[in-house]
Amino acid sequence: MLFNNYARRPVHLVKGEGTVVEDADGKNYLDFTSGIAVVSLGHAHPAIVNAIQVQSEKLWHVSNLFESPEQEKLAASLMKDTHFSHAFFCNSGAEANEAAIKLARKHTGKSTIITFGQSFHGRTFGAMAATGQEKIKQGFGPMLETFKTVPFNDPAALEAVMDDDVAAIMLEVIQGEGGIHAVTPEFAAVISDNCNSKGILCIVDEVQTGIGRTGTRYAYEQNGLKPDIMTLAKGLGGGFPIGAMLGTGELFDTFGPGTHGTTFGGNPLAVAVAQTVVDFVFEEGFLKEVNEKSAALIRKLKESLPPDRFDIRGQGLLIGIDCKRDVASFIRQAEEAGLLVVQAGTDVIRLLPPLTVTEEEIDQAVDVLTSILLVPTTI
């Protein structure tokens, strides 16, 4: 009945609370996927449930033909104490990235956008062309032109493709799907220097890293980049579909009426949920707890897994375990043991627990991973 475009796991999840989900057979699992970094406040968080219930009795959808004070409030919350001044709401990360690509090209009048190897920006045609992974593009014919993909964290490779037609440099500050690789301070400085000196826009894709996932509101705040455009989704809605693109004031006139739009983007239900998420996550005390949990998780993994066989990397609660071998079998074994995790590339186990995960749940997850990963191997 369904197209076979997902390698679905043979587990039917029917309900969840916090970090724990239950399948149709009554088996419980610790969910360290969070729906791939989406369920930021955990499953069925009471505040989100209430927000949906309250808003569902008012308005579900009126379209973007009408004023939306709720969108204005959410935009203000997202941009508070940042250099951004305007927002556009949509339904997903790919949509947000499509908007960013269009805005950059229209504003600059230039066509080339530079992206990086192992990046992931989505599966729509523009976002797919921007993605630095050939497996995503196979079978779809020629990609959209004027995207140039170069190795990540390689200043010489970046300099080699710079020309007068470059509109923007687009990157994830931590590549999630590509293996949990962070931009180095040196490479961030090179990007900034090129953008500032040559009038090139910097687009930061925070679809996975934004909204507290890395221990700050946005991951770019930790590496010195000052993006002209930033994209968000995933954790912004805590499980309800919503995406956003934030931009600086100089870009405002570029997107006038009729230049870009969406039917469902920023609908009242999505905005009500996202506002609830942001109100929780952006609290200083909440982010402090995320960083404390991150430090505990990383410390326990490093204490349990020998460094000659495993590399632990990441920030906040976006953590990768590089096993230096294909991890598909480990993913299955973890599932059987009651722990849900996801891959990042071929060799990396990606840990994405809800930001509300407890230290007890972290200990349980580390115990499961240790029992699986330390089995003697001849490979």
N, C-alpha and C positions, 0 to 999 in steps of 0.2 A: 504493500500500500504506500510506502514511503520510498523516495529516492535513497540510494545507498551511498550518500556522500559523507556519512559519518561512520567512523569505526566505533560503533557503539559497544559499550561494555554490557555484559548480560546481567545488569542489576537494575531493578525498577524501584527507584526511590519514591516514597509516597508521602513522607512528612519529615519535618525537622524542627529542632529547637536549639538555638545557639549554634554550637559546633557539631552537634550530634544529628545525624539523619538516620531514617529507618527505611528499610526496603519492604517490598510487598510480603515477604516471608517473615517479617518481624525482626530481622537482624539489624543491629545498630552499627553505625560506622562513625568514626571521627572524620569530619569533612575538612581536609586540608587542601581542598581545591577552591572552596567558596564560589563554585560556579565559574571558575577561572577568574578569580580576583574580583568578583561581583558582589557577593553577599557580605559586605563590609561590616555590618552590625550583627551578623549571624542570621540564622533562619528564624523567621516568625518573631522578629524583635517587636515587643509590645508597642513601642512608639510608632513603628512603621505600620503595623497592623491598624493602629488607631488612626493614623493619618489617611490611610486608604479608606477606612470606613467612613470617616467624617467627610472627606472630599467626594466620595462616591454618592453621597446624598445631596450634593450640591450640583457640580458640573463635571462631566467626563471630558467633553470635547466641544469646542466652539470654533476652532481653526484660528489661524494667525491673522485673520482679517480684523480682529478686534483687539483693543488694548488689553494688556495683561499685567496688572500690578504685581501679581505673584511671580511672573518671570522677572520683573524688574528687581524684586526683593532677592530672589535667588541669585541673579547676576551680581547684585551688590555684595552678597555674602561671599561669593566665589572670588570677587575681585578686591575685597577689603585688604588694605595694606599691601597691595601689589601695584605694579605699573600698568596693569591692564585697565581699560576703560569701557569696553563694550563686549557683549556676549551674543552668541547665536545658539539657539537650542534645537537639537535634532533628536534622533532616536538611537544612535549607535556610534561606536568608535569609527567605523568605516565612513559613516556619513559625516562625522566631524572632520575627518581627514580629507574627504572630498571637498568640503567647504573650505578648508585651509589651503588646499592646492589651488582652487579657483580664485580665492581671495589674493593669494600671492602673485599669481600670474596676471590677474586683472590690475592689481595695484601697481606692479612694476612695469607692465607692458613687455615683460620678458617671458621666456618659455621654459628654460632649463631649471630643473629642481634636482639637487644632489641629495642622494640618500646613501645608505650604508649596508654593506654585506651582513647577512643574517638578521636584518631588521624585519619587522612585521608591522604593516600599517592597515591591513584589511584585505577583503576579497572582492570589493567592487573594482571596476576596471582601472580607475585612477589610482586607488589605494594598492591594488595588486601590482601595477606598474612601478609604484614607489617601493614596494617590498623587495628586500634584498635576498630572496630565496627562490632559486629556480624551480624547486618542487611545487611552489604555489602557482607558477605561471605555465607549467607544462600542459600542452593540449589546447591552449586557448588562442593560438595563432600569434601574430605580431602584437607586441605590447604598444601602449601609447608612447609616442616619441617624446624626446627631450627629458627623460629621466636618466640620470647618470648615477650608477651605483659603484661606490668605491669601498675598499676595506675600511672597517671601523678602527678608530684610534690610530690611523696612519696619516700623519700630517703631509708627507710627501705625496701620497696618492691623492689627497684632497687638493693640494696646490696644483697638481698636474691637470686637473679638469676644470679649473677656474677660468672663465672667460667672460666676455661682456654680455652674454645672454643668460647668465645665472640669475634667476629670480629669488631662489631660496635654498637654504640648506635645511633638510628635514631629518630629525633624529629622535630616537628614544634615548633618554639619558641612562636608562638601564634596559637592555634588550631582554624582554621577558621570554617570549616564545623562542627567541634565537639562542638561549643558553645562559641567561643571567650574566650578561657582560655589561659593565658600567663604563660610561665615558670617562677617560682619564682627565685629571685637571689640566694637563698639558694640551690635550686635544680640544678640550672645551675652550681653552684660551685661543687656540688657532682658529676655531670656528668663530669665536667672538671677534677676533681681529679682522678676519675676512669680511664678516658681515658689516662691521662698523666702518671699515675703510673703503668698501666697494658698494655700499648701498644695497646689500643683499639682506633679505629677510631671514630670520631664524624661526623655524617652526619646530616646536617641541611636542612630540606625541606623548602625552601623559595618560593615555587611555587606560593602561594597566598600572602605572606608577602613581597616579594622582589620587587625591582624596585620602591622604594619610597612610597609604600602603607602605611607603618607605620611611615613615616616622616623622615626616613633615607634611604640611598640606600638599605640597607639590615637590617632586624630586628635584626639579631644577634649582630649588632654593639651596641645595647642598653642594652645587658644583660651579657656581659663578656665572652660569649662562643667564642671559636676559632675553628670553624669546619675545619676538614680535607677535607671534601667534602660538597659542597652546590649545591642544585638544584633550577632551576628557570624555569618559563614558564609564563603563564597568561599575566600579565602586560608587560612582556618583548617585546611582539610583538604588543601591542596596538590594538589587534584585529586580527592580522595575526598570524597563527600558528607557534610557535617556542618554543623550550625548550633548556635548557643548563645545563650542569653539570660542575662546577668548582672544581679543585683539587689542592693540594699543590705539590711542586716539587718532593717530595719523592715518589709520586705515578706515576710519568711519565712513568717509564719503565714497569709498570704493564700492561698497555694497549698498546701493540705493534700491528703491522699490523695483521689483521685477528681476533683479540680478541673481537672486538665489532664494530658495524657499523649501518648505516641507509642509505636508498636510498635518501630520500627527506631532511634529516636533514641539516640545514645550507644552504639551497638553496639561490640563489642570491636575490630573491624577499623578503624572510623572513629576511635575514640579512640586506638588505637595510632599511626595516621598523624598525627593532629592533635598528639599529644604530641611526635612527632618534629619536626614543623614548628615548633612553639613553642620547643622546645629550641634550634633553630637561630636562628630569627628574633629571639628576645628577647635574644640575646647583644649586649652593648653594641658590640662590634666589628663585628658584622654590621649593626646599624642605622647605625653610623657610615659604613660603606661604602655603604649605601643613600642616605644624604644626600650623600655625595661624588658618586655616580653621578647623582643628581638634579641637583645643581648643574652638573655637566658637561653633561648633556642640555639643561637649560634655557639655559645659556650658549651652547651651540653652535646651538640653534634660534634664539635671539635674534640671534646674530651672522649667521646665514644668511638669515633671513626679515625683510624690512623691516617695521618697526612700523606703518607707515601701511596695510599690507595684512593684517597678521596680529597677533593678540594671543595671547601665550603665557602660560598660567596653570596653576596646580595646585601640589601639594606632593608631595615624595617621588617615587615613580615612578607617580603618577597625574597625567598631564600632558595638557592640552588645547591644541590649535592652533585658534584661532577664525579661520577663513578668510573670514568675512563673506560667505559664499555657500554654496550647497549643496555638500557634500563627497562625495556619492555617487560621482561620477566619479573623484575622487582616490583613494578607497578601492579602486576597481577597478584603477586604474593602479598603485597601490602593490603590489597583489597580483600583477599581471603582472610587476612588477620584483622580486618576491621578498620583499616586506615585508607582513606581515599587521597591519592596524590596524582599529579599530572606531570608529563614529560616537558622538557624544554630542549628542543633539539633531540639528538639521538642518545646522548650519554648523560644527561642531567635530569635528576628528579627535582621537580619544582614544588616548593611548599608555599601554599597561599591560604593559611588559615584565616578565618574571620578575625578582624581586628579586636574582637571581644574574647578571643580564645583565652582560656585560663592556663596558669602554670601547670596545674595538674594534667590538663589535656596535652600540653607540650611534653611533659614527662612521658605520658602514655605513648605519644607519637614517636618520640625518640627511642623508646624501648622497642616498639615494633620495627622501626627502621634498622636499629642495631641488630636485632635478631635475624633480620633478612639479609642485610648487607655484609655481615661478618661471617657468613657461612663460607668455609674454605672453598676456593675456586682454583682451577688450574689454568684459567684463561688469563 
